[in-house]
Amino acid sequence: MTGATERVASFIGSTSLAALPADAIPKAKKAIADTFVAQLYDNNGALAVKSVYKVVDVPQTFGGAFSRTSPPPSGTSPECKPGNVPWKVTKL
């Protein structure tokens, strides 16, 4: 292993992503993925889950909501505020 891969491997077990060096994830390998919004519902008395939206190409910052210096996600962070999301949302 060399370079960024070696540095990432050395931080395995770290409790904070902020501990990773800024260049630990090469620009070409940033975390961008499709994600899904799920809905819980009553299925004849049993709790069930179904996907209701597909969100395409969500970046690891969630459109700027998270950064290396922002607090970790919680019930109050980031602050909930209306606005447009920078990615495509498709109803399933």
MARROKE-934417 format. One record per residue: residue number from 0; x, y, z of N, C-alpha, C, O in turn. Coordinates in nm, 2 decimals, m for minus. Each point is the difference from the previous one (the first is absolute). Layout:
+-----+--------+--------+--------+--------+--------+--------+--------+--------+--------+--------+--------+--------+
: seq :    n_x :    n_y :    n_z :   ca_x :   ca_y :   ca_z :    c_x :    c_y :    c_z :    o_x :    o_y :    o_z :
+-----+--------+--------+--------+--------+--------+--------+--------+--------+--------+--------+--------+--------+
: NUM :      X :      Y :      Z :      X :      Y :      Z :      X :      Y :      Z :      X :      Y :      Z :
...
+-----+--------+--------+--------+--------+--------+--------+--------+--------+--------+--------+--------+--------+
END
This chain:
+-----+--------+--------+--------+--------+--------+--------+--------+--------+--------+--------+--------+--------+
: seq :    n_x :    n_y :    n_z :   ca_x :   ca_y :   ca_z :    c_x :    c_y :    c_z :    o_x :    o_y :    o_z :
+-----+--------+--------+--------+--------+--------+--------+--------+--------+--------+--------+--------+--------+
:   0 :   0.08 :  m0.12 :   0.00 :  m0.08 :   0.12 :   0.00 :   0.09 :   0.12 :   0.00 :   0.10 :   0.01 :   0.06 :
:   1 :  m0.15 :   0.09 :  m0.13 :   0.08 :   0.13 :   0.00 :  m0.10 :   0.12 :   0.00 :  m0.11 :  m0.02 :  m0.04 :
:   2 :   0.17 :   0.13 :   0.07 :  m0.08 :   0.12 :  m0.01 :  m0.13 :   0.01 :   0.08 :   0.00 :  m0.05 :   0.12 :
:   3 :  m0.11 :   0.10 :  m0.18 :  m0.12 :   0.01 :   0.07 :  m0.06 :  m0.13 :   0.06 :  m0.05 :   0.00 :   0.11 :
:   4 :   0.07 :  m0.11 :  m0.19 :  m0.05 :  m0.13 :   0.05 :   0.06 :  m0.04 :   0.13 :  m0.07 :  m0.04 :   0.09 :
:   5 :   0.20 :   0.06 :  m0.08 :   0.08 :  m0.03 :   0.13 :  m0.05 :   0.09 :   0.11 :  m0.02 :  m0.05 :   0.11 :
:   6 :   0.00 :   0.18 :  m0.13 :  m0.05 :   0.09 :   0.10 :  m0.14 :  m0.04 :   0.05 :  m0.02 :   0.00 :   0.12 :
:   7 :  m0.07 :  m0.03 :  m0.21 :  m0.13 :  m0.04 :   0.04 :   0.01 :  m0.13 :   0.08 :  m0.07 :  m0.01 :   0.11 :
:   8 :   0.15 :  m0.09 :  m0.15 :   0.01 :  m0.12 :   0.07 :   0.05 :   0.03 :   0.14 :  m0.03 :  m0.07 :   0.10 :
:   9 :   0.12 :   0.17 :  m0.08 :   0.06 :   0.02 :   0.13 :  m0.11 :   0.07 :   0.10 :   0.02 :   0.00 :   0.12 :
:  10 :  m0.13 :   0.05 :  m0.18 :  m0.10 :   0.06 :   0.08 :  m0.12 :  m0.09 :   0.03 :  m0.09 :   0.04 :   0.06 :
:  11 :   0.10 :  m0.17 :  m0.11 :  m0.11 :  m0.09 :   0.03 :  m0.02 :  m0.01 :   0.15 :   0.10 :  m0.02 :   0.07 :
:  12 :  m0.22 :   0.02 :  m0.03 :  m0.03 :   0.00 :   0.15 :  m0.01 :   0.14 :   0.06 :  m0.04 :   0.01 :   0.11 :
:  13 :   0.07 :   0.09 :  m0.19 :  m0.01 :   0.14 :   0.05 :  m0.15 :   0.03 :   0.02 :  m0.08 :  m0.05 :  m0.07 :
:  14 :   0.04 :   0.12 :   0.18 :  m0.14 :   0.04 :   0.02 :  m0.04 :   0.12 :  m0.07 :  m0.12 :   0.04 :   0.01 :
:  15 :   0.21 :   0.03 :  m0.08 :  m0.04 :   0.12 :  m0.06 :   0.06 :   0.01 :  m0.15 :   0.12 :  m0.02 :  m0.02 :
:  16 :  m0.21 :   0.05 :  m0.07 :   0.05 :   0.02 :  m0.14 :   0.09 :   0.12 :  m0.01 :   0.08 :   0.01 :  m0.09 :
:  17 :  m0.10 :   0.09 :   0.18 :   0.08 :   0.12 :   0.00 :   0.15 :  m0.04 :   0.02 :   0.09 :   0.09 :  m0.03 :
:  18 :  m0.06 :  m0.20 :   0.09 :   0.14 :  m0.04 :   0.02 :   0.07 :  m0.04 :  m0.13 :   0.12 :  m0.01 :   0.00 :
:  19 :  m0.20 :  m0.02 :  m0.10 :   0.06 :  m0.04 :  m0.13 :   0.07 :   0.12 :  m0.07 :  m0.05 :   0.11 :   0.01 :
:  20 :   0.16 :  m0.13 :  m0.07 :   0.07 :   0.11 :  m0.07 :  m0.10 :   0.05 :  m0.12 :  m0.08 :  m0.08 :  m0.05 :
:  21 :   0.09 :   0.21 :   0.02 :  m0.08 :   0.06 :  m0.10 :   0.00 :  m0.08 :  m0.14 :  m0.10 :   0.00 :  m0.07 :
:  22 :   0.22 :  m0.06 :   0.04 :   0.01 :  m0.06 :  m0.13 :  m0.01 :  m0.16 :   0.01 :   0.04 :  m0.07 :  m0.08 :
:  23 :  m0.10 :   0.03 :   0.19 :  m0.02 :  m0.15 :   0.03 :  m0.09 :  m0.06 :  m0.11 :   0.03 :  m0.12 :  m0.04 :
:  24 :  m0.13 :   0.19 :   0.00 :  m0.09 :  m0.06 :  m0.11 :   0.03 :   0.08 :  m0.12 :  m0.04 :   0.12 :  m0.01 :
:  25 :   0.10 :  m0.18 :  m0.09 :   0.03 :   0.08 :  m0.12 :  m0.12 :   0.06 :  m0.07 :  m0.11 :  m0.06 :   0.02 :
:  26 :   0.12 :   0.17 :  m0.08 :  m0.12 :   0.07 :  m0.06 :  m0.08 :  m0.09 :  m0.09 :  m0.12 :   0.01 :   0.00 :
:  27 :   0.19 :  m0.10 :  m0.07 :  m0.08 :  m0.08 :  m0.09 :  m0.08 :  m0.11 :   0.07 :  m0.08 :  m0.07 :  m0.06 :
:  28 :   0.11 :   0.05 :   0.19 :  m0.07 :  m0.11 :   0.07 :  m0.09 :   0.06 :   0.11 :  m0.02 :  m0.07 :   0.10 :
:  29 :  m0.03 :   0.19 :  m0.11 :  m0.08 :   0.06 :   0.10 :  m0.13 :  m0.09 :   0.01 :  m0.04 :  m0.06 :  m0.09 :
:  30 :  m0.02 :   0.06 :   0.21 :  m0.12 :  m0.08 :   0.02 :  m0.12 :   0.06 :  m0.06 :  m0.06 :   0.10 :   0.06 :
:  31 :   0.02 :  m0.15 :  m0.18 :  m0.12 :   0.05 :  m0.06 :  m0.08 :  m0.13 :  m0.03 :   0.05 :  m0.09 :  m0.07 :
:  32 :  m0.18 :   0.09 :   0.11 :  m0.08 :  m0.12 :  m0.01 :  m0.15 :   0.03 :  m0.01 :  m0.04 :   0.11 :   0.05 :
:  33 :  m0.03 :  m0.20 :  m0.11 :  m0.14 :   0.01 :   0.00 :  m0.05 :  m0.04 :   0.14 :   0.06 :  m0.08 :   0.06 :
:  34 :  m0.16 :   0.15 :  m0.01 :  m0.06 :  m0.04 :   0.13 :  m0.15 :  m0.01 :  m0.01 :  m0.06 :   0.05 :  m0.10 :
:  35 :   0.00 :  m0.10 :   0.20 :  m0.15 :  m0.02 :   0.00 :  m0.06 :   0.06 :   0.12 :   0.05 :  m0.01 :   0.11 :
:  36 :  m0.17 :   0.06 :  m0.12 :  m0.08 :   0.05 :   0.11 :  m0.11 :  m0.11 :   0.03 :  m0.07 :  m0.04 :  m0.09 :
:  37 :   0.07 :  m0.01 :   0.21 :  m0.09 :  m0.11 :   0.04 :  m0.12 :   0.05 :   0.08 :   0.01 :   0.10 :   0.06 :
:  38 :  m0.12 :  m0.18 :  m0.07 :  m0.12 :   0.03 :   0.08 :  m0.04 :  m0.12 :   0.08 :   0.00 :  m0.11 :  m0.06 :
:  39 :  m0.02 :   0.13 :   0.19 :  m0.05 :  m0.11 :   0.08 :  m0.15 :   0.00 :  m0.01 :  m0.07 :   0.10 :  m0.01 :
:  40 :   0.01 :  m0.23 :   0.00 :  m0.14 :  m0.01 :   0.00 :  m0.05 :  m0.13 :   0.07 :   0.08 :  m0.09 :   0.02 :
:  41 :  m0.21 :   0.09 :   0.00 :  m0.06 :  m0.12 :   0.07 :  m0.04 :  m0.10 :  m0.11 :  m0.09 :   0.03 :  m0.08 :
:  42 :   0.15 :  m0.14 :   0.08 :  m0.03 :  m0.11 :  m0.09 :  m0.08 :  m0.11 :   0.07 :   0.07 :  m0.10 :   0.04 :
:  43 :  m0.20 :   0.12 :  m0.02 :  m0.08 :  m0.10 :   0.07 :   0.05 :  m0.03 :   0.14 :   0.01 :  m0.11 :   0.04 :
:  44 :   0.02 :   0.22 :   0.03 :   0.05 :  m0.01 :   0.14 :   0.15 :  m0.02 :   0.02 :   0.05 :   0.00 :   0.11 :
:  45 :   0.02 :  m0.01 :  m0.22 :   0.15 :  m0.01 :   0.01 :   0.06 :   0.13 :  m0.06 :  m0.05 :   0.05 :  m0.10 :
:  46 :   0.15 :  m0.01 :   0.16 :   0.07 :   0.12 :  m0.05 :   0.08 :  m0.04 :  m0.13 :   0.07 :  m0.10 :   0.00 :
:  47 :  m0.09 :   0.18 :  m0.10 :   0.07 :  m0.03 :  m0.13 :   0.06 :   0.13 :  m0.05 :  m0.03 :   0.11 :   0.05 :
:  48 :   0.13 :  m0.12 :  m0.14 :   0.07 :   0.11 :  m0.06 :  m0.01 :  m0.01 :  m0.15 :   0.01 :  m0.11 :  m0.06 :
:  49 :  m0.04 :   0.23 :   0.00 :   0.01 :   0.00 :  m0.15 :   0.07 :   0.13 :  m0.04 :   0.00 :   0.10 :   0.06 :
:  50 :   0.08 :  m0.12 :  m0.17 :   0.07 :   0.12 :  m0.06 :  m0.11 :   0.08 :  m0.08 :  m0.07 :  m0.05 :  m0.08 :
:  51 :   0.07 :   0.19 :   0.11 :  m0.09 :   0.08 :  m0.07 :   0.06 :   0.10 :  m0.09 :  m0.06 :   0.05 :  m0.10 :
:  52 :   0.19 :  m0.02 :   0.12 :   0.08 :   0.09 :  m0.09 :   0.14 :  m0.05 :  m0.02 :   0.06 :  m0.06 :   0.08 :
:  53 :  m0.01 :   0.08 :  m0.20 :   0.14 :  m0.02 :  m0.04 :   0.06 :   0.13 :  m0.02 :  m0.05 :   0.08 :  m0.08 :
:  54 :   0.16 :  m0.06 :   0.15 :   0.08 :   0.13 :  m0.01 :   0.13 :  m0.04 :  m0.07 :   0.08 :  m0.07 :   0.05 :
:  55 :  m0.06 :   0.13 :  m0.17 :   0.12 :  m0.04 :  m0.08 :   0.12 :   0.09 :   0.02 :  m0.02 :   0.12 :   0.01 :
:  56 :   0.13 :  m0.18 :   0.00 :   0.13 :   0.07 :   0.00 :   0.01 :   0.10 :   0.12 :   0.04 :   0.11 :  m0.01 :
:  57 :  m0.06 :  m0.16 :   0.13 :   0.01 :   0.08 :   0.12 :   0.15 :   0.01 :   0.04 :   0.06 :  m0.11 :   0.02 :
:  58 :  m0.01 :   0.23 :   0.00 :   0.14 :   0.01 :   0.03 :   0.02 :  m0.02 :   0.15 :  m0.09 :   0.01 :   0.08 :
:  59 :   0.21 :  m0.04 :  m0.03 :   0.03 :  m0.03 :   0.14 :  m0.03 :   0.12 :   0.09 :  m0.01 :  m0.02 :   0.12 :
:  60 :   0.01 :   0.14 :  m0.18 :  m0.04 :   0.12 :   0.08 :  m0.14 :   0.02 :   0.01 :  m0.05 :   0.10 :   0.07 :
:  61 :  m0.04 :  m0.18 :  m0.13 :  m0.14 :   0.02 :  m0.01 :  m0.03 :   0.14 :  m0.04 :  m0.08 :   0.07 :   0.06 :
:  62 :   0.14 :  m0.02 :  m0.17 :  m0.03 :   0.13 :  m0.06 :   0.05 :   0.11 :   0.08 :  m0.05 :   0.11 :   0.00 :
:  63 :   0.16 :  m0.13 :   0.08 :   0.06 :   0.10 :   0.08 :  m0.05 :   0.00 :   0.15 :   0.05 :   0.09 :   0.08 :
:  64 :  m0.13 :  m0.18 :  m0.04 :  m0.05 :  m0.01 :   0.13 :   0.11 :  m0.04 :   0.10 :  m0.01 :   0.03 :   0.12 :
:  65 :   0.10 :  m0.11 :  m0.17 :   0.11 :  m0.05 :   0.09 :   0.14 :   0.04 :  m0.05 :   0.02 :   0.01 :  m0.12 :
:  66 :   0.07 :   0.01 :   0.21 :   0.13 :   0.03 :  m0.04 :   0.09 :  m0.06 :   0.11 :  m0.04 :  m0.06 :   0.10 :
:  67 :   0.17 :   0.08 :  m0.12 :   0.10 :  m0.05 :   0.10 :  m0.02 :   0.07 :   0.14 :   0.03 :  m0.06 :   0.10 :
:  68 :  m0.08 :   0.18 :  m0.10 :  m0.01 :   0.08 :   0.12 :  m0.14 :   0.01 :   0.06 :  m0.02 :   0.05 :   0.11 :
:  69 :  m0.08 :  m0.11 :  m0.18 :  m0.13 :   0.01 :   0.05 :  m0.02 :  m0.11 :   0.11 :   0.07 :  m0.10 :   0.00 :
:  70 :  m0.17 :   0.12 :   0.09 :  m0.02 :  m0.10 :   0.10 :  m0.06 :  m0.12 :  m0.06 :  m0.06 :   0.00 :  m0.11 :
:  71 :   0.07 :  m0.12 :   0.18 :  m0.06 :  m0.12 :  m0.06 :  m0.15 :   0.01 :  m0.01 :  m0.06 :   0.07 :   0.08 :
:  72 :   0.00 :  m0.15 :  m0.17 :  m0.15 :   0.01 :  m0.01 :  m0.06 :  m0.05 :   0.13 :   0.04 :  m0.09 :   0.07 :
:  73 :  m0.15 :   0.16 :  m0.04 :  m0.08 :  m0.03 :   0.12 :  m0.14 :   0.05 :  m0.02 :  m0.04 :   0.04 :  m0.11 :
:  74 :  m0.04 :  m0.04 :   0.21 :  m0.14 :   0.05 :   0.00 :  m0.01 :   0.15 :  m0.03 :  m0.10 :   0.05 :  m0.04 :
:  75 :   0.21 :   0.02 :   0.07 :   0.00 :   0.15 :  m0.02 :   0.11 :   0.04 :  m0.10 :   0.01 :   0.12 :  m0.03 :
:  76 :   0.07 :  m0.21 :  m0.02 :   0.10 :   0.04 :  m0.09 :   0.01 :  m0.09 :  m0.12 :   0.00 :  m0.12 :   0.02 :
:  77 :  m0.01 :   0.17 :  m0.14 :   0.00 :   0.15 :  m0.04 :  m0.14 :   0.05 :   0.03 :  m0.10 :  m0.07 :   0.01 :
:  78 :   0.09 :   0.20 :   0.00 :  m0.13 :   0.07 :   0.02 :  m0.09 :  m0.03 :  m0.12 :   0.04 :   0.00 :  m0.11 :
:  79 :  m0.17 :  m0.03 :   0.14 :  m0.10 :  m0.03 :  m0.11 :  m0.04 :   0.14 :  m0.05 :  m0.05 :   0.08 :   0.07 :
:  80 :   0.07 :  m0.07 :  m0.20 :  m0.05 :   0.13 :  m0.07 :  m0.05 :  m0.04 :  m0.14 :   0.06 :  m0.08 :  m0.07 :
:  81 :  m0.16 :   0.15 :   0.02 :  m0.05 :  m0.03 :  m0.13 :   0.10 :   0.04 :  m0.11 :   0.07 :   0.10 :   0.02 :
:  82 :  m0.08 :  m0.16 :  m0.13 :   0.09 :   0.03 :  m0.11 :  m0.01 :  m0.11 :  m0.11 :  m0.05 :  m0.11 :   0.03 :
:  83 :   0.11 :   0.14 :  m0.14 :   0.01 :  m0.10 :  m0.10 :   0.13 :  m0.08 :   0.01 :   0.10 :   0.05 :   0.04 :
:  84 :  m0.12 :  m0.18 :  m0.07 :   0.12 :  m0.09 :   0.01 :   0.07 :   0.00 :  m0.14 :  m0.07 :   0.02 :  m0.10 :
:  85 :   0.20 :  m0.03 :   0.10 :   0.07 :   0.00 :  m0.13 :   0.00 :  m0.13 :  m0.08 :   0.08 :  m0.01 :  m0.09 :
:  86 :  m0.16 :  m0.08 :   0.13 :   0.00 :  m0.13 :  m0.08 :  m0.14 :  m0.04 :  m0.04 :  m0.10 :   0.07 :   0.05 :
:  87 :   0.09 :  m0.17 :  m0.13 :  m0.13 :  m0.04 :  m0.06 :  m0.07 :  m0.10 :   0.10 :   0.06 :  m0.09 :   0.04 :
:  88 :  m0.19 :   0.12 :  m0.01 :  m0.08 :  m0.09 :   0.09 :  m0.11 :  m0.06 :  m0.09 :  m0.07 :   0.07 :  m0.07 :
:  89 :   0.06 :  m0.21 :   0.07 :  m0.10 :  m0.07 :  m0.08 :  m0.09 :  m0.07 :   0.09 :   0.04 :  m0.08 :   0.08 :
:  90 :  m0.17 :   0.10 :  m0.10 :  m0.10 :  m0.08 :   0.08 :  m0.01 :  m0.14 :  m0.06 :  m0.01 :  m0.02 :  m0.12 :
:  91 :   0.02 :  m0.08 :   0.21 :  m0.01 :  m0.14 :  m0.05 :  m0.14 :  m0.05 :   0.00 :  m0.02 :  m0.11 :  m0.04 :
+-----+--------+--------+--------+--------+--------+--------+--------+--------+--------+--------+--------+--------+
END
